[in-house]
Amino acid sequence: MKGLIISGEFGKIIARQKSEQSLEIGELLIGKAENNNVLLQVTDLMYGSQISQQNLELISGMRLEEDSSIDFYDENIRNYKLAVLKSLLSIKEKKAQLCKELPKFLSEIREIRKEDLKFITEPKNPLKIGKLRSGSKLLDVDIALPGEKVFSHHILIPATTGRGKSNLTANMLWNCIDKSYCGILVLDPHDEYYGRNKPGLKEHMKKENVIYYTANQPPPGAKTLKINLQSIKPHHFNGVTNFSSPQKQAMSMYYKRYGKKWIESLIMDKSLDENTKFFQDGTMAVVKRKLLSLLDLDWNGRQLFYNGIFCLDKGEAIISDICTELENSNTVIVDTSSFAGEIEILIGSLISTEILRKYKHYKLTGNLTQKPVINIILEEAPRVLGKEVLEKGSNIFATIAREGRKFKVGLTAITQLPSLIPRQILANMNTKIILGLEMSPERQAIIDSASQDLSADSRAIASLDTGEAIITSNFSRFATPIKIPLFEELVKQKKKQEPTKNSFSGISLS
């Protein structure tokens, strides 16, 4: 027995802790109702005493100032700790439903056991996230979400730096590589998931399903990242950098006049119309300067030079190839570590626009159900989903956040500052895997848009240690506390489980 329920109300039940026991914030407990058990969770802790506050102050003063010791023969009865609990679920055998009743008055509460959690079953297409956690204690119960639904309905991973965002993402990717229900696009600004110089996704048994694009000395098996300028259309720059309305109109006019060759035509000062001068020279000069800088090009008045990944003689089919690899349920990692943020977003915009266009077409032709769900992992999400960015105009990532789930295209947005993302988009993120968030405004933004009632969980979120998380999702029965395994340990463990391959080299059969 951990304690006894003594008072409170629905959502705020008060229990007295047994003296030799200890309770933690976030701990899961079992209480007894009329015909079933009630799953409870600790949301707050406080002291209680039968001695009046005035006498407590007198006793503490005598101990502090006079160094006199006062002992109580019945200290365990007079002084105690109180826990505030909230009801999560009513459990009856293998069935669980939202709790609508209070546990019995003066009934016992006890520690949760594995056999109390028989209602937690593995969903179809499971996406394993971690193990169930009760306070800081780990239970041997795997927590998995329905992967296909979760990926198409968007995931938000909010956390302060150093709380395990990359570790969680690497775990999720590892668990998806050999699954046929999803293709994942990873825009990797830190080049940390493939594992070029450390354990990474390349260690997976199905490493052939991991496609790695990089512009930095591709290792064996990797592909060189080169994108043809003719793949870029004016609307791909939405959300990438700021162009004024006249500048956008100028780019659209060039695209209309020159088609795929619009960028080189604009930079080479080819005319739009011999009889009409649509745009001022200053406007065209700014557009030209921005394109040269953004795409890392040089123009000497006669010839165009390509310094970065954008060129005219290579990469004609790279966007199409990446989309095909995603449709084949592969995990595609694009190393953007050597680029500015604008280039990373432009690459993401090119691929995301094409994959959404193709999936819209599949829905129109009735072939969408045969296709895997596509998820795009995006770090520092407010760069494209922030309020200030969207006030200047929408972009492909905001479009996917709003309507992508209808076409089996979803986002995994990772951020330290969820409060910068508009509430409408936060609400569309139907699964939130919350790691430690210390800043109150950031916690409040998550609590206000969570799938379950987290109004009493602000302290629990603030006290999450590295690797600890709370899952709130339309696809989970309750806000589930979990512990995420360390990715390096997961890789070691899986490699030990790999069957040993016998080598017969050097044996002559003649």
N, C-alpha and C positions, 0 to 999 in steps of 0.2 A: 504493500500500500504506500502511495506517495503522499496522500493527503485526504482531506475531507471537504466536501462542498458545504459552505456555510451561509452564503447569501448571494446577492447579485441580481442580475436581470438577463434577458436573452441577449447574447452578444458580449456580455460583460459579467461573467460568473466569477464569484470570489471563492477561492479554496484556501484552506489553511494547510501549510506544508508540515508533514510529519518531521519531528525534530532531527532524526538521524538521516533523513533523506535530503536530496537537493533537487531543485527545479531550475531549468534554464529558459531563457527567452527562446521561443520557437519550438520548445519540446512538445511532442505529441503524447497525449494521454488518453486513457479509456475511462469513461464514466458509465453509470448504469441508469437507463431510463426504464419505463414500465415494461416494455416487451423487447427491448433491443439495447445495444450498446451505443454510446455516443462518442465520436471521435472529437477530442478537445485539443486545443493548442494554447500554450502559454503566450500571452502577449505583453504582460508586464509583471513586475515583482515589486513588493514593498515590505516594510517592517510592520509588525503589529505587536501590541503589548496590552496587558490588562492593567498596567500601572499608568496612572494619569500622566499627561505630558509634563505637568508642573513637578510631579515627584521624580520623573525621569531626569528632568533638568537639575533637580536638587542632588540626586544620586551621582550624576555625571560630574557635577561641580565638586562634590566631596572627594570623588576619586581623583579629579584633576588637580584641585588646589590643596587638599589636605592629605593626599596619598592614602586615603583610608579605603580599605577594601570592604565591599558589601556583597555578601553572597546570599543567593536565594536557595532555599531548600527545594523549591519547585520551579526553578528557572525555565525548564522546558515547557512548563504549562503556562507560565506568566508571559514569557517573551517568545515570539514566533515570527515566521515569515508568511506573507500572504501572496497568492498568485492570482492574477486576472486571466481568465480563460475565455476563449470564444469557441462556440460549437461549430464544427466543420461538417460532419456527416452523421446520419443515423445508419448504423450497421446491423444487419440481421443476416447471420450466416454469410453467404457469398454475395449478398445484395447490399448496395449502399445507395442512399438518396440524400438530398439536401436536408439538413436538420431543421425541424420546425418545432422542436420541443426542448424543454429543459431537462437535464438529468435530475434524478431524485434528490430531494433536499436531505442534507447530512449523509449523502451516500459517499462511498469511497471512490477515489480515483487511483488508477494504477498505471504502471509503465506499459507502453504499447509493445505487443509481441508480433512476430512474423505471422502467426496464425490469425491475428485480427485483420490482416490485410489481404485476405483471400479474394476480395472484390477487385483488387488491382490485377488485371490480366493484360496480356500482351496484345496490342491492337494489330490490325492489318497493316502491313508495311511498316514495321516498328522502327522508329528512330530513337535509338538508345541515347539517353542524355547523361545518366549517372545513377547513383543509388540513393534510396530514400534516407533522409536524415531526420533525426529527432533531437533538436537542439544541436549539440556538437557531436552526438553519438550517431554512428553509422549503422543502418539496418541492412541485412542481406536481402534487399528487395530491389530489383532493377526497375528503373522508371523509364518508360518509353512512350513516345507520342506517335500518333498515326502520321507517318512521314509524308505521305502524298498530300494529305489535307493541310498539315502544318506548313509545308514548303510553299504551297500555292496561296495560303491565306496570310503569308508574311510573318516574319519573326523579327522582334526587336531585342537586341542585347545591350542593355544599358549598364554601365559600370564605371567607377573611378579607375584611373590608371593603376595597373598592378594587381587588379583583383581577379584576373584570369580570363579575360575576353578571348585572347588568342588561343589559350589552352582549350577553352570550351569549343571554339570554332574548329580547331584541329580535331578534337574528338568527334564532333558531328560529321566532319568531312570523312574521317577514317571509317566511320560506321556506314557511310553512304557509297563508298567506292564500288563495292561489289553488288549494289542493289540496282535493279533494272527499272525501278519506278521513278527515278529522278536523274537529271543531269544538272550539275552545279557549275556555275561560272564564278571564279574567285578573282577579283581584282586585288592583287596582293601588293600593297604599297611598301611592305617591309621585307619582301621575299623570304617569308618565314614558314610557309606551309609545305612547299615541295621538299625542303630539307637538303639544299645544295651541299651544305657543310655540316649537317647535324641530322639526327633522326627526324624523318618527316614522312609525308605521304608516299614518297618513292619506296618506302620499306614495305608497303602493303603487298599481300600475296597477289592481289589483282592489280599490280602496278601498271599493267598495260592499259588500264582504264583511266590512268592519270595522264593528262596531256599538259605539257609544260611549255609555255611560250616565254621567251626572254630575249632582250636585245643585248644582254651582257654575256658574251662568251658561252653560248649554250653548251651545257654538259651533254655527254652521250645520251641519245634518246630524246633530247629536248628539241624544240623547233624555234627558228629565228623569227623574231617579231618584226615584220616589215608590212606597212600598210600603204596601199596605193592611194594617191591623192584623189583618184577618180571614184573611190568608194565614198567620199565625203560629200554630203549634201548640206545646204545651208541650215536646215532645221537640226542637224546634229550638234550645232554650236549652242543650242538652247540650254541654259544652265551651266555652260562651260565657261564662258566669259561674257562680259557685258558689251553688247552691241546696241547702239541706239536704233530707233525705228527707221530713220533714213538709211543707216548702214545695213540693217537687215533687208530693207527693200532693195538696196543696191545689189546685195549678194543674190537675192532671189531673181532679180532681173538678169544677172549674169548666168545663173543656172538655167533660166528659161531660154536665154539666147544661145549658150554654148554647151548645155547639157553637162556630161561628166567632166568636160575640160574647163569648167567655169573658173576653178581656182587659178590655173596657169594663165587663162585668158585675162582674168582680173589683174593679176600681178604684172602681166606683160602690157597692160594698158590698152588692150584691144577695145575697140569702140562698141558701144551698145547699139547705137542707132546713128547713122550719119546725119540725119536731118533733125534729130531732137536731142537736146542735152538735158538729161533727166536729173543728174546729180551734180552738186558742186564739186570742184576739184579737191577742196579740203576734205569732204566726206570720203571720196575715193582714196585719198592719200592715207586717211586714218585706217580704213578697212584693209588696205594693202599692207600697211605697217603692222597691224595686229595679226594678220594671217602669216606674214613672214616670221614674226616673233613666235607666235603660238606653234606653228608647224616646223619651226627651226629650219627655215629656208633662207637662201641668199639670192639676190637678183642684181646682176652687174649692168643691166641695161640691154644685154644681148642673150645671156644664158641664165638658167635657173639651176642653183646648186642645192643638193639635199644633204643636210648635216645630221638629221635624226632618223627616226623610224618611218617618216613619211616620204615617199618617193613616187616616181612615175614608171619605173622599169621593173618593179617587183611588187609582190603582195596583192595581185589583182583578186585572188580568190580567198584571201585569208579570213575575211568576215564570214563568207559562206562556209568555209571549212570548219570554223569554230562552231557555227550554228549546227552543222551536221554532226559534229562530235558531241555536242550537247544533246541532240536528238537521239544519239546512240547511247544515252545514259552514262556518258563519261563525266569525269570531273576535270574541268579545264582551268588551269591556273595561269593567269597572265601576270608576269612579273613587271610591276610598274615602279619598282623601287628607285630607278634612275631618272624618273620623269617628274616634272612639276605636277601639282595636283590637277591643273587644267588638262594636261595631256591624258592623265589617268581617266578623268571624267569623260573626255572625248572618246577614248577607246571604249569605255563602258557604254557610252551613248550609241556608238556605231553598232556594237554587238546587240545591245538590248533592243534597239529600234528594229533591227532585222529579225530577231527571234520573236518579238511580239507581232510583227507583220506576218511572219510565217504561221504562227499559231492562230492568228485571227483567220487566216486563209483556211487552215485545217478545220476550224470550227464551222466555217461557211460551207465547206465540202463534206462535213460529217466525219472527218478522220481524227478529230481531236482526242477522242477517248483512247485511241491506240497509241498516243504519244506520251512519253514520260513528262512529269512535271519539271519545269525548269526554274531553278532558283538562282538569284544573283546576289552574291555576298559583297556588301559595300561597306567599307570602313569610313569612319568620320562622316556619317550620313547627313548631318546638317549642311554639308557643303552643297548638296543637291536637293535636300528635303527641308531645309531651314525656312523659317518664316520670311526672312529678308530676301532670300534667293527667289522664293516663289512669288513674292510681291512684284518682282521684275518680270515675271513670266514663267509659265509652266515648263516642264522638261519631261523626258521620257521616264525618268525614275518616279516622278510624281504621278504620271499617267499609270504606270504599273502598280504603284501603291493603291491607286483608287480603283482600277478596273482589271488589273492583271489576273486576279484569281479566277475571273470568268473564263480566261483563256489558258489556265494552268501555268501562268508565269508569276513568280513571286519574288519578293525581296527578303534578304536578311540584312537588316540595318544595324550597324554597330556604332555606338556613340557613348561619349562621356556626358553629353549635355542633351538629354531628351527634351528638356523644356524649350529648346529652340525649334523643335518640330511642331507644326500646327496640330491642334487637338484632333482635327478631322482625320489626319493621316495616322496619328498615334492610335486612334480608335480602330483604324483599319488593320493595324498590326495585331492580329488576333492571338498571337502567342508572344509572351514576353518572358525572357529568361533573365531574371534580375540578379545581378551580382552586387557586390557591395557598393552602395551609393551614400556618401557622407553628407552631401549638400542637400539641405532641406527642400529647396525649390525643385531640384531634380527628382527627389523622391516623390514629391507631391504630384508632379506631372505624370509619373508612372501610376501612382495610386488612383488618380482621377480617371485614367484610361484603362485600368486593369479589367480583365474578364471576370475576376472574382472580387469580393469586397475586401480590400486591403487597408481600410481606414484605420484599423488598429495595429497595422504591421509596420508603421514607420520606423519604430525602434528596432524591430527585427531586421529590416532591410539595412539600417545603418550599422548594425552589429554583425553583418555577414563577414566572415573571414575569407581569406583567399581560397578560391575553389568551391565556396559554398554559394548556393543560389536558391531562388524561389521561382518556380514556374507558375505563371498564371496564364491560362489558355482556355479558349472555347472548347478545347478537346481534352481537358483534364477535369476530374471530378471536384477537385479542390485545389487551392493554392498550395502547390507541393514543394516542400523543402527538400533539396537534394545536395549531394556532394559529388563533384565532378572529378573523375580520376585524373591524375597527372599524365599528360600525353606521352611523355618519355617512358613512363612505367607501363602504359598500355601497349606501346610498341614492343617493349622488351617481352612482355607477357605473351603477346600474340606470336612473336617470333619463336618463342620456346614451344608454342603449340603447333608450329608448322611441322609437317611430316618430314623426316630426314630423307633426302634424296641420295640413293646409292649411286656411286660413280663406278663405272666399269672401264674407265679409260686405262689403257696400259695392259689390259688382259687380252691375250691372243686366243681367239676361238678356233684357230686352224689346228 
